[in-house]
Amino acid sequence: MACGNPPCVAGICIGTCTPGSTQCAGNGLQTCGPDQQWGDAAACPSDVPFCDDGGCTDWDGAPPPGPPGSCSAYDRSIDAGLWSCKVDSTCATPTTLTGKVFDPGGRNPLYNVVVFVPNDVTTLAPIAQGVSECTTCETPISDYVLANATDTSGTFTLSGVPTGTGVPVTVQMGKWRRTVPVDILNDCGQNTVSMTPSSDVVLRLPATQSEGDMPQMALLTGGCGRMPCFLAGIGIAPGEFTAPHAGGRVDVYQGLGADGGGPALSNGVAGDCTGATCPLWATMQDLQAYDLVILDCECGEHNETKPASAVQAMHDWLGAGGRVFATHYQDTWFKNGPADFQSVAVWLPLETDGPTRGPFEIDTSGSGGESFQEWMSGLSALDSDGGLAFDPANVSASVFSVSAASERWVYRGASSGGTQALSFSTPIGGIRGATYCGQVTFTDVHAGGEGESSSAPVPASCTESPAGTEQQTLEFLFFHLWGGACVE
């Protein structure tokens, strides 16, 4: 038997390797041939560029990654690792990221938005639209590197952030969620982002579905309100205003005005709520498609479009977790509704259309009043006495005072009496006295219009800049409905 180069002992060829086996030579891979000799090293493919333990791999010789949440040299060596593994633990002082979070239009900073770095952005829990059952935490946040919430100036600081290019940063408020890449390059130092308002500000809530998650909203138009233009003013894109169930995040239903129908939809056919068979509130199941129902002022109660079955459906949907933002004559759902809704306030027997003169004050005695005051002050939206300088023509009067079930947000000075904005949680009294599911915000502050009825189609007619103090007041109350997010 001829053995070639390997020695031959007792008729057996003693080679240097076992045919077919492999070994690493640098980052190249050698294969043992039939002659029991190692062949020339071949480069590993680009998707598995490292050679270790006799094979090509995508890790560079360190132990493979452990269970989720653990870190190894592997995780820190390539971009596919967990973001928690890119926190520089050698820093004497942690790497920080400070910034502000703005509304969808990039105009006003927002209070109580949760900001976090997800450990794996691909595993963010999906957010479903609509409300069908009570849950105290419908959009939980988990598996994050670190999280914090914005203060009343809209500012946050995350301490101990990962360092790198394109670090995912997620902003979330209820069912509003958007993730953007942020370059955090000053390792062991301070980094800033989105400190001033602009249309292209980095950290803001989504203006379209393509930018992130948005709640499913229903908007009832009214001739004496300007809520469609309020929504456009906070930055919701015109393309999100659509016919019911046509794919937008704002389903538009046409209500009534002083002389016939309220504003129609400019880019489609609005749902018809001008008669007794409004498809928005015909049944509780119809309402369950939505996270929020916005009820604009219809220049009158128009109870002919709101039969007793609809009032009960709205009541029950709110008790299961729905949200309502209502203005002026939409108080009829509450003052003429079930007894528990009637009890949330002392309703004026006859509303007045305005002008309603102040002084108007923020009630700082409630759980959110001081935050509201600080937020408005930060926007320079308060008058010299610390009050709210509304245009009297944009303010009506429907409520004298609130009960213990409600929180008062805006009121007329002590000598005048009256409540211009309130909110209450549902079901009234809670479940077993502790758990609340839904939320109602009611206000006599209009987004504009100065009491004049309009039927101009929306959102195409929303071309003017939003009214100042009225718009800002409504914006705080609108986003307060979402209550941040649950951080686990």
LUMVOFI-478976 format. One record per atom (N, C-alpha, C): x, y, z; residue in one letter. Coordinates in steps of 0.2 Angstrom, whole numbers, plus 5000, padded with zeros to 4 digits. Last residue first. Layout:
<pts>
XYZa/...
</pts>
This chain:
<pts>
477852405159e/477852345163e/478652335165e/476952545157v/477652515157v/477652465162v/475652605148c/475752555154c/476452535152c/475552775144a/475552705142a/475752665148a/474652925143g/475252895143g/475252825140g/473152965142g/473452935149g/474152905148g/472253005133w/472652945132w/473052915138w/471753125137l/471253065137l/471652995136l/472653215135h/472653185142h/472153125142h/472453255122f/472953205123f/472953175130f/471353345124f/471353295120f/471853235121f/471853435133l/471353395136l/471253335131l/472853505125f/473053465132f/472553415134f/472053545115e/472553495113e/472753465120e/471253645121l/470953575118l/471453525117l/472253735123t/471853705129t/471553645126t/472653765110q/473053745115q/472753705121q/471453825105q/471753765102q/472253735107q/471253935113e/470753885113e/471053825110e/472454015111t/472353985117t/471753925117t/472354015094g/472854015099g/472653975106g/471653925080a/471553975086a/472053965091a/472753875067p/472253855073p/472253915077p/472653955051s/473053935057s/472553925063s/471553895038e/471753945043e/472253915048e/471053785032t/471653815029t/471953875033t/469953675030c/470453695036c/471053725034c/469253625020s/469153695022s/469553715028s/469653495019a/469853545014a/469753615016a/469253385027p/469653435030p/469853495025p/467553465025v/468253455029v/468553385027v/466553585018p/466753515019p/467453515022p/465553705027a/466153695023a/466453625023a/464553745035s/464453675032s/465053665027s/464453835050s/464753825044s/464653755042s/463953965061s/463853895059s/464153895052s/464854055073e/464554055067e/464453985064e/465554055085g/464854045086g/464454045079g/466954065081e/466554125085e/465854115084e/467753975075g/467153985072g/466754045075g/468553865087g/468553925083g/467853935080g/468453765096a/469153775092a/469153835088a/467653805111h/467653785104h/468353805101h/467253755127v/467753795123v/467753765116v/466553675134d/466153725131d/466653775127d/466853495135t/467053565135t/466653615132t/467253335142f/466753385139f/466953455140f/467853185141t/468053255141t/467553295138t/467853025148v/467453075144v/467753145146v/468352855147q/468452925149q/468052965145q/468452685154g/468352735149g/468452805152g/468752615166c/468852585159c/468952645154c/469252585183y/468952625178y/469152605171y/469152505198t/469452505191t/468952545187t/468552535211a/469252545210a/469452545203a/467252495214g/467552555217g/468252565215g/466952385206r/467052375213r/467452435216r/467252495194i/467152425195i/467352405202i/466652665196g/467152615195g/466852545196g/465952775197g/466052745203g/466552685202g/465452755180i/465352795186i/465452755192i/466652655171p/465952675173p/465952715179p/467452815167t/466852765167t/467052695168t/467852975173s/468052915171s/467452865171s/467753145166f/467553095171f/467753025168f/468053325165s/468153255163s/467953205168s/467753485159l/467753435164l/467853365161l/467653665156a/467953595154a/467953555160a/466953765162q/466953765154q/467353705152q/465753805174t/466353765172t/466353755164t/465253935185g/465253905179g/465853865177g/465554105192g/465254035192g/465254005185g/465954235195s/465554225189s/465154155189s/466854245205s/466254285206s/465754275200s/467854155202a/467354135207a/466754185207a/467954135184g/468154165190g/467654155195g/467553985176r/467454055176r/467654075183r/468653845173y/468053875176y/468053955175y/469353685168v/469253765167v/468653785169v/469253565174w/469853585171w/469853665170w/468653455187r/468553515183r/469253545181r/468253285186e/468753335187e/468653395183e/466853195194s/467153235189s/467753275191s/466253145205a/466453095200a/466853135194a/465853255213a/466453215215a/466653165210a/465253365200s/465153325206s/465853295208s/465353535195v/465453465194v/465353435201v/464253675189s/464753645193s/464853565192s/463653715177f/463753765183f/464253735187f/463753705160v/463853675166v/463953725171v/463653775148s/463253715149s/463253695156s/464153905137a/464053885144a/463453835145a/465453945126s/464753935128s/464753915135s/466654025117v/466553995123v/465753995124v/467054115107n/467154035106n/467053995112n/466754235110a/466354215105a/466454135104a/467854275119p/467254255122p/466754225117p/469354195117d/468954245113d/468254225116d/470254175132f/469854145126f/469554205123f/471554175141a/471254235137a/470854205131a/471654115156l/471554095149l/471254145145l/472854175169g/472254145166g/472254125159g/473854245174g/473954175174g/473254135172g/473854375171d/473554355178d/473554275179d/474254385158s/474654415164s/474454395171s/473754225151d/473754295152d/474154325158d/474654085144l/474254115149l/474254195149l/475454035135a/474754035133a/474354065138a/476753995134s/476654065134s/475854075132s/477053865135l/476853885128l/476753965128l/477153855149g/477753845145g/477653865137g/475853875153s/476353925154s/476953915150s/475353755149m/475053815146m/475553865147m/476053665158w/476053655151w/475853725147w/475653715171e/476353725169e/476453715161e/474253685170q/474453755171q/475153765169q/474253545169f/473953585164f/474253655164f/474853515181s/475253495175s/474953535169s/473853555190e/474453595190e/474853575184e/472753465186g/472753545185g/473353575185g/472653335188g/473053355183g/473153435182g/471953325200s/472553285199s/472953305193s/471453485206g/471353415204g/471953385202g/471753615208s/471653575214s/471553505212s/471853705197t/472453675199t/472353625205t/470853755185d/470753725191d/471353685193d/471153905176i/471353825176i/471253805183i/469954025172e/470453995176e/470553925175e/469354165164f/469354095164f/470054075167f/468354315169p/468954275168p/468954205168p/467554295153g/467854265158g/467854315164g/465954275144r/466554315146r/466854285152r/465354215130t/465354195137t/466054235139t/464254255116p/464854255119p/464854245127p/463554095119g/464054145119g/463854205116g/462454005120d/462953995114d/463554045115d/461953915134t/461953985131t/462553975126t/460753795139e/461453815137e/461353885134e/459653775152l/459753805146l/460453825144l/460053715164p/459453695161p/459353715154p/461653655167l/461253715166l/460653695162l/462053525178w/462053545171w/461553605171w/463153475188v/462553515188v/462553555182v/463853315185a/463853385185a/463153415186a/463653175185v/464353195185v/464453275186v/462353135185s/462553145191s/463253175191s/462053085172q/461753155174q/462053175180q/462652965172f/462953015168f/462653085170f/461752895181d/462452905183d/462752955179d/460552905173a/460552935179a/461252945182a/460752915155p/460652885161p/460752915168p/460553085149g/460653015148g/460452975154g/460453225148n/459853185147n/459953115146n/461753245152k/461253285156k/460553255154k/462453165141f/462553155149f/461953185153f/462053195129w/462153125130w/462253115138w/462053335129t/461353305129t/461453225131t/463253395127d/463053375134d/462453335134d/463353435114q/463353365115q/463353345122q/463353575114y/462753545114y/462753465115y/465053575119h/464453615120h/463753575120h/465853425114t/465853495115t/465153525115t/466853285119a/466253315117a/466253385118a/467653135117f/467853205117f/467253245114f/467652975124v/467253025120v/467553095122v/468152805124r/468252875125r/467852925121r/467752645131g/467752695126g/467952765128g/467652545141g/468252575139g/468352625134g/466352515145a/466852455143a/467552485141a/465752625147g/465852585153g/466352525151g/465552665133l/466052705138l/466252665144l/464552575130w/465252575127w/465752615131w/463552615138d/463852555139d/464552545136d/463252745132h/463352735140h/463752675141h/462952715119m/463552755121m/463752745128m/461752635121a/462352605118a/463052645119a/460952735127q/461152675131q/461752645128q/460852825115v/461052845122v/461352795126v/460252735106a/460852755105a/461252785111a/458952715112s/459452655111s/460152675110s/458452845112a/458652815118a/459052755118a/459152935098p/458652895101p/458852865108p/459653055091k/459953015096k/459452985100k/459053145082t/459553095079t/459853045085t/458353215091e/457953175086e/458453125082e/459153305098n/458953235101n/458553195096n/459853425096h/459653375090h/459553305093h/460453525103e/460553455105e/460353405100e/461453645092g/460853625096g/460853545098g/462553655085c/462153715086c/461553695090c/463353545087e/462853545081e/462453605082e/465053515091c/464453555092c/464053565086c/465653345089d/465753425088d/465053455089d/466353215096l/465653245095l/465753325095l/467353085094i/467353155094i/466753185092i/467752935101v/467252965097v/467253045099v/469052815100l/468852885103l/468352905098l/469152685096d/469452705102d/469252765105d/467852585087y/468252655088y/468552655095y/467052485086a/467552495081a/468052545082a/466052495095q/466652465097q/467152465092q/464952565089l/465452605093l/466152565094l/464252455084d/464552505080d/465052545083d/463952385096q/464452355092q/464752405087q/462952465101m/463652465105m/464152435100m/462152545087t/462252495092t/462852505096t/462152675082a/461552635081a/461552575086a/463152765081w/462952745087w/462352705087w/463452775067l/463952785072l/463752755078l/462352785059p/462652715059p/463252715064p/460852855063c/461552865063c/461952805063c/459452875061t/459752805060t/460452815059t/458752995061a/458652955067a/459052885066a/459953105053g/459253085054g/459253035060g/461253135051t/460753195051t/460053175052t/462353055049c/462053065056c/461553125056c/463052965037d/462453005038d/462153005045d/464852975034g/464252935037g/463652985038g/465353055019a/465353045026a/464753005028a/466253015005v/465553015008v/465553005015v/467753115001g/467353055001g/466653065003g/468353235004n/468753185000n/468353115000n/467653315012s/467853335006s/468153285001s/466153275021l/466853255020l/467053275013l/465153415027a/465253355024a/466053335024a/464653505042p/465153495037p/465153425034p/462853485045g/463553505046g/464053495041g/461253515037g/461853475038g/462453515040g/460253645043g/460353585039g/460953555042g/460753765051d/460253765045d/460353705041d/461553735061a/461053785062a/460553785057a/461953565058g/462153635060g/461553675061g/462353385061l/461853445059l/462153515061l/463553275055g/463053295059g/462653355057g/464353145046q/464053215045q/463553225050q/465853075051y/465153065050y/464853135050y/467353005046v/466953065047v/466253045046v/468652925055d/468052915051d/467652975052d/470352935054v/469752975057v/469152965052v/471152845048r/471152845056r/470652885059r/470552765034g/470852815037g/470752805045g/469752655028g/470452645029g/470852705033g/468452665028a/468752665022a/469552665022a/467552675039h/467852605038h/468152605031h/466752815034p/466852765039p/467052705036p/467952915023a/467252895025a/467352835030a/469353005032t/469052965026t/468252945028t/470753075035f/470053085036f/469753055030f/472053055032e/471853005037e/471053025038e/472453145023g/472253085020g/471953035025g/472853255031p/472153255027p/471953185025p/473653205046a/473653225039a/472953215036a/473653295061i/473453235058i/473353245050i/474053415068g/474553375063g/474253315060g/473253495075i/473753455079i/474253415074i/472453545064g/472953585068g/473453555072g/471653435062a/472153455057a/472653495060a/470853445073l/471253385072l/471853395067l/470353575071f/470753565077f/471153505076f/469553545060c/470153585059c/470553585065c/468553465066p/468953435061p/469653485060p/468053555076m/468453505078m/468853465072m/467253675077r/467853665072r/468353615074r/465453695077g/466153675080g/466653675075g/464253715072c/464453765076c/465153745080c/463953605064g/463953665061g/464353725065g/464953455066g/464353495068g/464453565065g/465453285063t/465453355062t/464853395065t/466053165073l/465453185071l/465553265070l/467353045070l/467253115071l/466553135068l/468252915077a/467652935074a/467453005075a/469852835076m/469352885079m/468752895074m/470952725082q/470452735077q/469952775080q/472652785085p/472052755087p/471552765081p/474152735076m/473652785078m/473052755080m/475852695074d/475152675076d/474752735078d/476752755059g/476652725066g/475952705067g/476852815047e/477352835051e/477252795058e/475652765040s/476352745038s/476952765042s/474652835046q/474752765048q/475452745046q/475253005051t/474952955046t/475052885049t/475853065061a/475353105058a/474953065053a/476453005077p/476352995070p/475753035067p/477353115088l/476853065087l/476653065079l/479053145087r/478353165087r/477953105086r/480653175085l/480253145089l/479553175090l/481153265074v/481353195074v/480753155079v/480353385064v/480653365071v/480653295071v/479853445053d/480253385052d/480553365059d/479153555057s/478753505054s/479153445053s/479653595074s/479753605067s/479353555064s/480253655090p/479753625086p/479853645079p/481853585097t/481453645095t/480853615090t/482453465101m/482353515106m/481953575104m/482853335095s/482153365095s/482053415100s/484153285106v/483753275100v/483053305100v/485753255113t/485153285112t/484853275106t/486853175124n/486653185117n/485953215118n/488353175135q/487653195134q/487453195126q/489353025137g/489153095137g/488453105136g/489752895133c/489852915140c/489752995141c/489752945116d/489852885121d/490052915128d/488953015106n/489353035111n/489352995117n/487952965097l/488652955096l/489152975101l/486552905092i/486852925099i/487552915099i/485352945080d/486152935081d/486352955088d/483852855080v/484252915082v/484952895083v/482452805071p/483152795072p/483452855074p/480852795078v/481252825073v/481952805075v/479152745080t/479852725082t/480252755076t/477652785088r/478052795083r/478752775085r/475952775093r/476652755094r/477052765087r/474452795102w/474852825097w/475552805098w/473752735112k/473752695105k/474152735100k/474652805124g/474052765123g/474152725116g/475952865117m/475452885121m/474852855120m/477752845114q/477052815114q/476652845119q/479152825104v/478752875108v/478052845108v/480752745103t/479952745102t/479652795107t/482152735094v/481852765100v/481152765099v/483552635089p/482852645089p/482552675095p/485052705083v/484752675089v/483952685089v/485852755072g/485152725071g/484852685077g/487452715079t/487052745074t/486352715073t/487752715097g/487752695090g/487352735085g/487452655113t/487852705109t/487852675102t/486052655124p/486552625120p/486852675115p/485852745139v/485652725133v/486252695129v/485952805152g/486152735151g/485952705144g/484452895153s/485152885156s/485352815155s/483453005145l/483552935146l/484352925148l/482353135148t/483053115148t/483053035149t/481153245140f/481353185144f/482153175144f/479953375139t/480653355139t/480753285143t/478753445139g/478853395134g/479553365134g/478553515150s/478853545145s/478953505139s/478153425159t/477653465157t/477953515151t/479053275154d/478753315159d/478353375156d/478953105147t/479053185146t/478753215152t/479652965154a/479053005152a/479253075152a/480652815150n/480452875154n/479852915151n/481652665149a/481052705148a/480952765153a/482752545142l/482552595147l/482052635145l/482552435134v/483152445137v/483052495143v/481152325135y/481452385133y/482152395137y/479952235137d/480652215134d/480952275131d/478452335136s/478852285139s/479552265135s/476952415138i/477652425135i/478152375139i/475252395133p/475852385138p/476452395134p/473852445130t/474452455126t/475052445130t/472852425140e/472752405133e/473352405128e/472552415155c/473252425151c/473152395144c/471352385159t/471652445162t/472352455159t/469952355149t/470652335151t/470952395154t/468352305144c/468752345149c/469452315150c/468152275126e/468052255133e/468552305138e/468152345114s/467652295115s/467552265122s/468752465104v/468652445111v/468052405112v/470052495091g/469352485094g/469352455101g/471452415085q/471052465085q/470352445088q/472952345093a/472352335089a/471952405090a/474652345090i/474152385094i/473452375090i/475852215094p/475452255089p/474852285093p/477452245103a/476752215103a/476252255098a/478952235095l/478452275098l/477752245097l/479952155089t/479552125094t/479052165097t/480852235082t/480352195078t/479852155083t/481652305091v/481052335088v/480552295084v/482152245106d/482152225099d/481552255096d/482152345116n/482752295115n/482752265108n/481752515113p/481552445113p/482152395112p/481852645123v/482252615118v/482052535118v/480552765125f/480952705127f/481352685121f/479452875132v/479952875128v/480352815130v/477752925134v/478252875136v/478752875131v/477153085138v/477253035133v/477852985135v/476853185147n/476653125148n/476653075143n/476553325135y/476653305142y/476453225143y/477353385120l/476753345124l/476953325131l/477553535111p/477853475115p/477253445119p/476853585095n/476853585103n/477153525106n/477253545082r/477153615084r/477153625092r/477253425074g/477853455077g/477853525079g/476053365072g/476253415067g/476953455069g/475853275082p/475953255075p/476253305070p/476853355096d/476253325093d/476353305086d/478453295102f/477953345099f/477353315097f/479653285114v/479253245110v/478653295108v/481453325117k/480653335117k/480253295112k/482853255125g/482453285120g/481753305122g/484353165129t/483853215131t/483553245125t/485253035133l/484853065128l/484353105131l/486852985140t/486153005141t/485953035134t/487952865147t/487752905141t/487052925141t/488552885164p/488152855159p/488052895152p/490252905168t/489552935169t/489152905163t/491152805166a/491152825172a/490452865174a/490752665156c/490752735156c/490752755164c/490652525153t/491352555156t/491352625157t/489552485147s/489552485154s/490252505157s/488652555135d/489352545137d/489352545144d/487452455127v/487552505132v/488252495135v/487152355119k/487652405116k/487652465121k/486352265124c/487052245124c/487452295121c/485052315122s/485352325128s/486052305129s/484852285109w/485152345110w/485352355117w/485552125103l/485052155107l/485352225109l/486452115087g/486352105094g/485752145097g/486652145074a/486052105075a/485952095082a/487852215072d/487252255073d/486652215075d/489152145082i/488852155076i/488152185077i/489652145095s/490152145090s/489752155083s/488852125106r/489152185105r/489552195099r/488451995105d/487952045104d/488252115103d/489751925108y/489351925101y/488851975100y/489951945121a/490351985116a/490051985109a/488251965128s/488951925127s/489351965122s/486851975138c/487352005134c/487951965133c/485151935140s/485751925142s/486251955136s/483851955134g/484052005139g/484751995142g/483651785130p/483451855129p/483551895135p/485151685133p/484351695133p/484251765132p/486651715124g/486251685129g/485551695128g/487551705109p/487151735114p/486751695118p/489151605109p/488551625106p/488051655111p/490751665114p/490151615115p/489551645112p/491751725101a/491451735108a/490951685108a/491951715087g/492351675092g/492151675099g/491051805081d/491851805080d/492251775085d/489651745071w/489951775077w/490751765077w/489251685060d/489151755060d/489351785067d/490351555053t/489751585057t/489751655057t/491051405047c/490951475046c/490251495050c/491951295058g/491451315053g/491351385053g/492851255068g/492851215062g/492251235058g/492851355078d/492651285079d/492451245073d/492551485066d/492651465073d/492451395074d/492651625055c/492751555056c/492951535063c/491451745049f/491951725054f/492051645054f/490451775041p/491151795039p/491651775043p/489151745034v/489451705040v/490151715039v/488951825023d/488451825028d/488651785034d/490051805015s/489951865018s/489451865024s/490951645018p/490451685014p/490251745018p/492651625021c/491951615023c/491551665019c/493951575009a/493651625013a/492951605015a/494851425012a/494451465008a/494051515012a/496551355012a/496051385016a/495551425011a/496951205004d/497051275005d/496451305008d/496751045014g/496851085008g/496951165009g/497650925023w/497250995023w/497351025017w/497550755019q/497950815020q/497450875020q/497050635016q/497150645023q/497550715024q/496650615003d/497350595005d/497550615012d/495450675002p/495450605003p/496150575005p/495650825013g/495450785007g/495550715008g/494850935024c/495350875024c/495150835017c/494751115022t/494451045022t/494950995021t/494751265030q/495151215027q/494751145027q/494251435029l/494051365031l/494451315027l/494851585037g/494651545031g/494551475034g/495251675046n/494451675045n/494351635039n/496351555052g/496151625052g/495451635051g/495751415048a/496451445047a/496351525046a/494851285055c/494951355054c/495651375053c/494351135047q/494651175053q/494751245050q/493450985044t/493651055043t/493951085049t/493350815036s/493350865041s/493550935040s/493650745024g/492950775025g/492850825031g/494750635032p/494450655026p/493750685027p/495650685046t/495150635043t/494750665037t/497450715045c/496750735046c/496250685044c/498650665042t/498650725046t/497950745048t/498750485042g/498750555039g/498750605044g/499450335041i/499350385046i/499350455043i/498950185034c/499150255032c/499050305038c/499550035039i/499050085039i/499350155038i/500549945039g/500149935033g/499549985034g/501349985050a/500949915050a/500449915045a/501250145044v/501450105050v/501050045050v/501850275034c/501450205034c/501650165040c/501550445034p/501950385035p/501450325035p/501050545020p/500950525027p/501350455028p/501350555006n/501750595011n/501650565018n/500850395001g/501050454999g/501450495005g/500650255004c/500350305008c/500450375006c/500350114996a/500750174995a/500350224999a/500449945000m/500050005000m/500450065000m/
</pts>
